[in-house]
Amino acid sequence: MGKTEQFSDEYQKLRDQLTQTGYICTGSITTVYRKCGKSYCFCAKDENAVHGPYNVWTRKVKGKTVTRNLTDAQAELCKVEFPRFDGHDFGMMV
């Protein structure tokens, strides 16, 4: 088998793997409750009162921590997809 055929076979295997891959996500999802900081809000008057729950996705982008709020549906999708890639070595796919 020549190099061209070998690379073609390897390419096809990798292509098949990628078509079965869901979303590729990294980071963590947490549920948080917060105080808004407005003096007239109920959360300012009651020590135990907070807003939430909010789903928060935290990850590193170019060495900086980035945080985004997610809808419940987005958070559920990420919770399914994140464990699939924990510790996965993507070096062989590059």
CNS distance restraints for C-alpha pairs under 8 A (distance, minus, plus):
assign (resid   1 and name CA) (resid   5 and name CA) 6.24 0.50 0.50
assign (resid   1 and name CA) (resid   6 and name CA) 6.59 0.50 0.50
assign (resid   2 and name CA) (resid   6 and name CA) 6.22 0.50 0.50
assign (resid   3 and name CA) (resid   7 and name CA) 6.03 0.50 0.50
assign (resid   4 and name CA) (resid   8 and name CA) 6.05 0.50 0.50
assign (resid   5 and name CA) (resid   9 and name CA) 6.10 0.50 0.50
assign (resid   6 and name CA) (resid  10 and name CA) 6.19 0.50 0.50
assign (resid   7 and name CA) (resid  11 and name CA) 5.86 0.50 0.50
assign (resid   8 and name CA) (resid  12 and name CA) 6.16 0.50 0.50
assign (resid   9 and name CA) (resid  13 and name CA) 6.30 0.50 0.50
assign (resid  10 and name CA) (resid  14 and name CA) 6.26 0.50 0.50
assign (resid  11 and name CA) (resid  15 and name CA) 6.02 0.50 0.50
assign (resid  12 and name CA) (resid  16 and name CA) 6.11 0.50 0.50
assign (resid  13 and name CA) (resid  17 and name CA) 6.31 0.50 0.50
assign (resid  14 and name CA) (resid  18 and name CA) 6.22 0.50 0.50
assign (resid  14 and name CA) (resid  93 and name CA) 7.08 0.50 0.50
assign (resid  15 and name CA) (resid  19 and name CA) 6.31 0.50 0.50
assign (resid  16 and name CA) (resid  20 and name CA) 6.72 0.50 0.50
assign (resid  17 and name CA) (resid  21 and name CA) 6.55 0.50 0.50
assign (resid  22 and name CA) (resid  81 and name CA) 6.98 0.50 0.50
assign (resid  23 and name CA) (resid  81 and name CA) 6.32 0.50 0.50
assign (resid  24 and name CA) (resid  81 and name CA) 7.05 0.50 0.50
assign (resid  24 and name CA) (resid  82 and name CA) 7.55 0.50 0.50
assign (resid  24 and name CA) (resid  85 and name CA) 7.14 0.50 0.50
assign (resid  25 and name CA) (resid  78 and name CA) 7.19 0.50 0.50
assign (resid  25 and name CA) (resid  81 and name CA) 6.76 0.50 0.50
assign (resid  25 and name CA) (resid  82 and name CA) 5.77 0.50 0.50
assign (resid  25 and name CA) (resid  85 and name CA) 7.45 0.50 0.50
assign (resid  26 and name CA) (resid  59 and name CA) 6.53 0.50 0.50
assign (resid  26 and name CA) (resid  82 and name CA) 6.04 0.50 0.50
assign (resid  26 and name CA) (resid  85 and name CA) 7.46 0.50 0.50
assign (resid  26 and name CA) (resid  86 and name CA) 7.75 0.50 0.50
assign (resid  27 and name CA) (resid  57 and name CA) 6.82 0.50 0.50
assign (resid  27 and name CA) (resid  58 and name CA) 5.48 0.50 0.50
assign (resid  27 and name CA) (resid  59 and name CA) 4.25 0.50 0.50
assign (resid  27 and name CA) (resid  60 and name CA) 7.22 0.50 0.50
assign (resid  27 and name CA) (resid  82 and name CA) 7.48 0.50 0.50
assign (resid  28 and name CA) (resid  57 and name CA) 5.66 0.50 0.50
assign (resid  28 and name CA) (resid  58 and name CA) 5.40 0.50 0.50
assign (resid  28 and name CA) (resid  59 and name CA) 6.62 0.50 0.50
assign (resid  28 and name CA) (resid  82 and name CA) 7.77 0.50 0.50
assign (resid  29 and name CA) (resid  55 and name CA) 6.69 0.50 0.50
assign (resid  29 and name CA) (resid  56 and name CA) 5.51 0.50 0.50
assign (resid  29 and name CA) (resid  57 and name CA) 4.61 0.50 0.50
assign (resid  29 and name CA) (resid  58 and name CA) 6.55 0.50 0.50
assign (resid  29 and name CA) (resid  75 and name CA) 6.98 0.50 0.50
assign (resid  29 and name CA) (resid  78 and name CA) 7.58 0.50 0.50
assign (resid  29 and name CA) (resid  79 and name CA) 7.09 0.50 0.50
assign (resid  30 and name CA) (resid  55 and name CA) 5.81 0.50 0.50
assign (resid  30 and name CA) (resid  56 and name CA) 5.26 0.50 0.50
assign (resid  30 and name CA) (resid  57 and name CA) 6.67 0.50 0.50
assign (resid  31 and name CA) (resid  53 and name CA) 6.02 0.50 0.50
assign (resid  31 and name CA) (resid  54 and name CA) 5.44 0.50 0.50
assign (resid  31 and name CA) (resid  55 and name CA) 4.69 0.50 0.50
assign (resid  31 and name CA) (resid  56 and name CA) 6.16 0.50 0.50
assign (resid  32 and name CA) (resid  52 and name CA) 6.64 0.50 0.50
assign (resid  32 and name CA) (resid  53 and name CA) 5.53 0.50 0.50
assign (resid  32 and name CA) (resid  54 and name CA) 5.25 0.50 0.50
assign (resid  32 and name CA) (resid  55 and name CA) 6.56 0.50 0.50
assign (resid  32 and name CA) (resid  56 and name CA) 7.16 0.50 0.50
assign (resid  33 and name CA) (resid  50 and name CA) 5.87 0.50 0.50
assign (resid  33 and name CA) (resid  51 and name CA) 5.49 0.50 0.50
assign (resid  33 and name CA) (resid  52 and name CA) 4.65 0.50 0.50
assign (resid  33 and name CA) (resid  53 and name CA) 5.16 0.50 0.50
assign (resid  33 and name CA) (resid  54 and name CA) 6.41 0.50 0.50
assign (resid  34 and name CA) (resid  50 and name CA) 5.23 0.50 0.50
assign (resid  34 and name CA) (resid  51 and name CA) 5.18 0.50 0.50
assign (resid  34 and name CA) (resid  52 and name CA) 6.48 0.50 0.50
assign (resid  35 and name CA) (resid  43 and name CA) 5.88 0.50 0.50
assign (resid  35 and name CA) (resid  44 and name CA) 7.23 0.50 0.50
assign (resid  35 and name CA) (resid  49 and name CA) 7.60 0.50 0.50
assign (resid  35 and name CA) (resid  50 and name CA) 5.03 0.50 0.50
assign (resid  35 and name CA) (resid  51 and name CA) 5.99 0.50 0.50
assign (resid  36 and name CA) (resid  41 and name CA) 7.76 0.50 0.50
assign (resid  36 and name CA) (resid  43 and name CA) 7.21 0.50 0.50
assign (resid  36 and name CA) (resid  44 and name CA) 7.94 0.50 0.50
assign (resid  36 and name CA) (resid  50 and name CA) 7.85 0.50 0.50
assign (resid  36 and name CA) (resid  51 and name CA) 7.26 0.50 0.50
assign (resid  37 and name CA) (resid  41 and name CA) 7.83 0.50 0.50
assign (resid  37 and name CA) (resid  43 and name CA) 7.96 0.50 0.50
assign (resid  37 and name CA) (resid  44 and name CA) 6.74 0.50 0.50
assign (resid  38 and name CA) (resid  44 and name CA) 6.74 0.50 0.50
assign (resid  39 and name CA) (resid  44 and name CA) 5.68 0.50 0.50
assign (resid  39 and name CA) (resid  45 and name CA) 7.81 0.50 0.50
assign (resid  40 and name CA) (resid  44 and name CA) 6.84 0.50 0.50
assign (resid  40 and name CA) (resid  45 and name CA) 7.74 0.50 0.50
assign (resid  41 and name CA) (resid  45 and name CA) 6.96 0.50 0.50
assign (resid  42 and name CA) (resid  46 and name CA) 6.24 0.50 0.50
assign (resid  42 and name CA) (resid  49 and name CA) 6.93 0.50 0.50
assign (resid  43 and name CA) (resid  47 and name CA) 6.94 0.50 0.50
assign (resid  43 and name CA) (resid  48 and name CA) 7.48 0.50 0.50
assign (resid  43 and name CA) (resid  49 and name CA) 4.65 0.50 0.50
assign (resid  43 and name CA) (resid  50 and name CA) 5.32 0.50 0.50
assign (resid  43 and name CA) (resid  51 and name CA) 7.39 0.50 0.50
assign (resid  44 and name CA) (resid  49 and name CA) 7.69 0.50 0.50
assign (resid  45 and name CA) (resid  49 and name CA) 8.00 0.50 0.50
assign (resid  54 and name CA) (resid  69 and name CA) 6.87 0.50 0.50
assign (resid  54 and name CA) (resid  70 and name CA) 7.48 0.50 0.50
assign (resid  55 and name CA) (resid  69 and name CA) 5.70 0.50 0.50
assign (resid  55 and name CA) (resid  70 and name CA) 5.26 0.50 0.50
assign (resid  55 and name CA) (resid  71 and name CA) 6.70 0.50 0.50
assign (resid  55 and name CA) (resid  72 and name CA) 6.86 0.50 0.50
assign (resid  55 and name CA) (resid  75 and name CA) 6.34 0.50 0.50
assign (resid  56 and name CA) (resid  67 and name CA) 6.60 0.50 0.50
assign (resid  56 and name CA) (resid  68 and name CA) 5.67 0.50 0.50
assign (resid  56 and name CA) (resid  69 and name CA) 4.60 0.50 0.50
assign (resid  56 and name CA) (resid  70 and name CA) 5.93 0.50 0.50
assign (resid  56 and name CA) (resid  75 and name CA) 7.95 0.50 0.50
assign (resid  57 and name CA) (resid  67 and name CA) 5.56 0.50 0.50
assign (resid  57 and name CA) (resid  68 and name CA) 5.26 0.50 0.50
assign (resid  57 and name CA) (resid  69 and name CA) 6.28 0.50 0.50
assign (resid  57 and name CA) (resid  70 and name CA) 6.84 0.50 0.50
assign (resid  57 and name CA) (resid  75 and name CA) 7.88 0.50 0.50
assign (resid  58 and name CA) (resid  65 and name CA) 6.82 0.50 0.50
assign (resid  58 and name CA) (resid  66 and name CA) 5.68 0.50 0.50
assign (resid  58 and name CA) (resid  67 and name CA) 4.43 0.50 0.50
assign (resid  58 and name CA) (resid  68 and name CA) 6.65 0.50 0.50
assign (resid  59 and name CA) (resid  65 and name CA) 5.69 0.50 0.50
assign (resid  59 and name CA) (resid  66 and name CA) 5.46 0.50 0.50
assign (resid  59 and name CA) (resid  67 and name CA) 6.65 0.50 0.50
assign (resid  60 and name CA) (resid  64 and name CA) 5.27 0.50 0.50
assign (resid  60 and name CA) (resid  65 and name CA) 4.55 0.50 0.50
assign (resid  60 and name CA) (resid  66 and name CA) 5.91 0.50 0.50
assign (resid  61 and name CA) (resid  65 and name CA) 6.37 0.50 0.50
assign (resid  61 and name CA) (resid  66 and name CA) 6.53 0.50 0.50
assign (resid  70 and name CA) (resid  74 and name CA) 5.68 0.50 0.50
assign (resid  70 and name CA) (resid  75 and name CA) 5.82 0.50 0.50
assign (resid  71 and name CA) (resid  75 and name CA) 6.15 0.50 0.50
assign (resid  72 and name CA) (resid  76 and name CA) 6.21 0.50 0.50
assign (resid  73 and name CA) (resid  77 and name CA) 6.32 0.50 0.50
assign (resid  74 and name CA) (resid  78 and name CA) 6.23 0.50 0.50
assign (resid  75 and name CA) (resid  79 and name CA) 6.10 0.50 0.50
assign (resid  76 and name CA) (resid  80 and name CA) 6.44 0.50 0.50
assign (resid  77 and name CA) (resid  81 and name CA) 6.29 0.50 0.50
assign (resid  78 and name CA) (resid  82 and name CA) 5.71 0.50 0.50
assign (resid  79 and name CA) (resid  83 and name CA) 7.15 0.50 0.50
assign (resid  80 and name CA) (resid  84 and name CA) 7.40 0.50 0.50
assign (resid  81 and name CA) (resid  85 and name CA) 7.21 0.50 0.50
assign (resid  82 and name CA) (resid  86 and name CA) 6.51 0.50 0.50
assign (resid  84 and name CA) (resid  88 and name CA) 7.97 0.50 0.50
assign (resid  90 and name CA) (resid  94 and name CA) 6.87 0.50 0.50
